[in-house]
Amino acid sequence: MMIERLVIGSTNPGKIKEWKLLLKGFPLVSIAEVGKFPEPQEDGQTFLEIAKRKAKHYARLSKDFVLAEDGGFEIDFLDGAPGVKSRRVLPGDKEGTDQELIDFVMDKLKGVPESKRGAKLITSVVLADPKGRIIYEDMGEIRGEVPLKASPNLEPGYPYRSVFFIPGANKYYVDLTEGEHRKFNHRSPVARRLAKFLLEYK
């Protein structure tokens, strides 16, 4: 692999930790470890569009290869919301705290029967070269449902994992073990394909 350093274009500690685990053995660093850069505008209409914007932005500023992603929680009953506004779904596009976002989901689905509480976690992942050109893009998702009650457990930076139940695991996403996480995580298949790409990249 000719890529000497791969920068994670995110300031979300949860995402940084997860990608470093998923791509263990690769030379990953967070954008904050490289330098202090302004954050990109995230006003795209799709997860892929926003991910590309992040990757290009940080790649051009850092002159590094940059891995960026954007994704969120889509609830069938809410026609795909929160969607691209996963962090800014509150009135006035206010950025919600983890607990506010959990409360938002549970309030919106109050009284909705279990048969209509389908949902999915989705992510779009891209890789940009030091000139800001997109050289890889991929996506992953996992389906489940919004339970009648939120999990009492919370993973900082990932509020929707507390309101997302995976029938195949019979668990809330937030409660998955490390082994289950590798099996059900929507980023895992993408990480495996990306690792193959990185190893073959010249």
N, C-alpha and C positions, 0 to 999 in steps of 0.2 A: 504494500500500500504506500503510495507516494504522499498521502496526506499526513503531515507531521503533527498537526493539531486541528482538532475539530471543536469549534465553539458552539455551545448551546445558546441560541438566541432567545433567552428568556430570563426574566428576573424572578420567576415563580420558584421558590425553593423546592416545592413538591415535584415539579417537572424536572428540575435539574437533578435531584436525587434519583428519580426514577430512570432517566435516560442514562445516567452514569452506571446504574445497575444493569439495565437492559443491554448496553453496549460495553460491558465490562471488558477491559483489555484493550480498548481503543483510547487514543489520547484526547479525552474530552475535558474541556474546561468551560466554565460559565462565562457569559459575556462580561460579568462584573470582574472576573479574574483577569480579563484582558485590558480593560480600561473603563473609563466613565463616558458613556455615550448617551445621547438623547434617545428616548424611546420612540419607536415609529408610530405613525397614525394607524389605528386599527379600525378603519371605517369601511372595510370591504363588505361585500354582500354575501360571500361564502367563506367557509373555513379555509378552503384552498387559497383563495385570493388574499386573505389576511396572512396566512402562513408565508406565502410568496413575498408579500410586502415586508414582513419581518426579516426573512432571510436575506433579501436583497439589501435592505437598509443596513443591517449589522455587518454584512460581508463587505460592502463598500467602505464602511467606516473603519472596520478592524483590519481589512486586507487579509482576512482569513476565510477558510471554508466554514460555513455556518449552517447548523442544523436548526430549523425552526418548525414550529407546529402551531396549529390552532384547532381547537375542537370545543366540544361542549355537550350539553345534555339536551336531548330532544324528546319531548313528551307528546305522544300521539294525540291525546285529548286536547292539547293546547296547540294543535296544528304545527308541531315542531318547535314550539317555544320551550325554553329560553333561546335555544339555537345560538346564533352568532352573538347574541347579547347575554351570554351566560353570566357574565359578571356585572352587567349593567341593565338588568331586567327590571329593576325597581322604578317607580314613577320618577320622571325627569331624567332618565338614563343615569341615575345615581349608581355608583359602584357599591354593591352590597358587601357586607361582611359575610363570612361563612355561615353564621347562624341566621342572618337575615335572608340569605338565599334558600336555606333549608326551610325556613318558616314560609317563604313565598310559595314554594312548591306545595307544601302540605296544605296551605290555605287555598290555593287555586284548585286543588283536587279534593277538597272537602266534600264528602257525599257522593263522589264518583265511584261507581261499582268497580270491583277488582277486575272484571272482564274488560274494562275500558282504560286501564291504567298502564298500558304498554309504553315503553320508553327505550331509548338507546343512548349509549355514550359513543361519540364519534370523534375521530381525529384525522386531520390532514397534515402530512409531514413532508417537508421539502428540504433540499440541500442546495446551497448556493456556493459557487466558487468565489475566490477573492475579488473577482471583477463584478460580482453580483448577478452572474448568470445562473439560472436554475438548471442543475444537472441531474436532479433526481426528485421525484414526487410520488407519493403513495398515500393510502388512506386505510384506516381500520375502524371497526365498530363492533359493538357487542350489544345484543338486545336483552332486555329484562323488563322489569315493571316497577312502578312506584308503589311501595307498600302502604298499608293503612297508617302505619306509624313510622317515624324516622328512627334510625338507629341512635342509641345514646352515645355512640362513639363517633369521633370526628377526626379526619386527617386534615391538618391545616393546609389550605390551598385547594382542597378538593371537596367542597361541601356536598356536591351532588352524589358522591359515593355513599353518603349517609341516607339518601332517599332513593337508592337504586338497589333493587333486589334481583339476584340472579338465580332463577329456578334451577338451573343445571348444577349449581353449587349448593343450593338451599341456604344461601347466606346473603346478607347485605354485601355490597362490593367492598365497603370499608373494613369488613371483618374477614376478608380472605386471608388465608395463610400465605406464606411466601411461595409455596408450591402451587397453590390454587391461583395465586396472582399471575404466575407465569402462564398458566393454562387459560385463564379467562381475561386477562388484561388486553384491552383493545389495541395497545401499543406493541404488544409482544410479537405478533406476526409481522408487523411493519419493521420492527427492530431486526428480526431475523433476515428479512429481505434486504434491508439497508446494510447490514453487516456484510452480506454477500457482495453487494455492490461496492462497498468500500474496499474489500479485499481484492476485488478485481479491477478497481479503478486505476488508470494510468494516465 
